[in-house]
Amino acid sequence: MARYELRFSGAGGQGLITAGIILAEAASIHEGKQAVQSQSYGPEARGGASKSEVIIDDVPVDYPKVTKCDALLALTQEACDKYSDDLKDDGILLYDNDLVTKLPAGNFKKVGFNIINTAKNEVGREIVANIVALGAMIALTGVVSRENGEKAVLSRVPEAFLELNKKAYAAGFEKAKAAAAA
Amino acid sequence: MSKKVGFLQGNEAAAHGALYAGCKFFAGYPITPSTEVSEVLSIELPKIGGKFIQMEDEIGAMAALLGGALAGQKALTSTSGPGLSLKQELIGYGCIAEIPCVVYNVMRGGPSTGMPTGPSQSDVMCAKWGTHGDHATIALMPASVQETFEMIVRAFNLAEKYRMPVHVLPDEIVAHMRERIVFPEPGELEVIDRTTPSVPPAEYKPYDTKFGDVPPLAAFGSGYKFHVTGLNKLPDGFPTTKAEYVQAEEERQVRKVMANVDEIVEFEEFMLDDAEVCVVAYGSTSRSARYAVNAAREQGIKVGMFRIKTFWPFPDKQIKALAQKVKGFIVPEMNLGMCSLEIERCAQGKAQILGINRVDGEPINPEQIIEKIKEVK
């Protein structure tokens, strides 16, 4: 596969950096590809636009940041406005359709569902919204296999929360597939 | 047996590299974007009988570092720009008293508090000239997580070998990005320990040049008693103003590094054989440069990269030779032209020099470098 560039964006505290790390681990450790994860955030511990970027390639990754985005996750309107400029025409925008209501113009594929609400009300905890989003991103991009994505999630999570995260990952994966088909 | 792998941040790799090198003492004061080094070592050092101290500020931390090093331990501190400014008085003390230690400074925007979470490369001159007076400086510039591990080990080796503070200067991008790392096995990387005295305590002098430009260093508490001061000193460590000692000592402390510059200076040459344009880059910026060089080569442009791995001492000889060969240098850096000044000094007007300078907290992207490569006449 050629260089593939993903960006997870939203507000500080939403777990986007963690989602990026897990995806990069899935690619690098579990799938044997090359991956680099980097991030950019403000000085605030919570709030403020935050992004986490993952570059995946078959060859070693030189420039560790996004040049032209293949897939973007936006969990807030602010992040969507700020980080969607460089999304490729054949790229993918995954967004929370409760929170992102003004979509950017562009020919890229737009897939939205209630990511945070799914975590809160269907899975049971809002804190796993990042894992719902990660499952969705993997379903849409196929950048790692469903199994390797899940392995990476579970290897990062304390034992007491394995089931919760498994459920979150599966919910995100299924909902994204359904939303993309709709 | 397959080697242990991990998916780590540069800062985490730095902490593990320090442990590999035999570091048993950390003194610091947490500061973004270097805090993860303290986090890891605060957990790991106690497990191996090491000591972790969080001091009241960076000045105290640097003082504690010198104390720990004099007690015979391999000592590390981690900080960022504002902390590096505060540490300068004690870094100078480490230079004149010849105390081996490693200062890991993650470069963020400055001056002052600047941009705590934004990347920068603007401390390269501060590492060299931040403390006053003549002194030699060694500063290493990692560009990947794996290299951060290896360079911390090398920094300890150089500190121990030359008996002086050594800087490692990752930018925030290298320090915070995560990559796969393969942990070297014990014995795989060279680990150097300082030379200790071969004479009995009564005959020991801490600055005795009959043992060469780097005199052996005894550990406090090992039965050797000696005086340490920030003043110019005699071979026994006590202060002096005698001209012949002061001149000779100052010269020796610079010579011990500069006479070994070929061994200390490391660099990487990438596609330079037939290059007409040379991008000189370091740290994360060299990753943008590599991307740009590959892309420009695809367009038929003869360009290569000289990657600085040891910033101080500066690779004078290599840049001088390249200046005879190439039409121009492109110098991308996240500051307003610090490396460019050194390139100008070495190139002596023999080649065009074009800087790309960003201090807005954003990395220099490959596109900017490709555009600039095309401007070389």
Interface residues (C-beta under 8 A of the other chain):
Chain A: I21 A24 E25 S28 I29 Q34 A35 V36 Q37 S38 Q39 S40 Y41 G42 P43 V61 D62 Y63 P64 K65 T67
Chain B: V5 F7 T32 P116 T117 I173 H176 M177 R178 E179 R180 S284 R287 S288 R290 Y291 N294 P363 N365 P366 E367
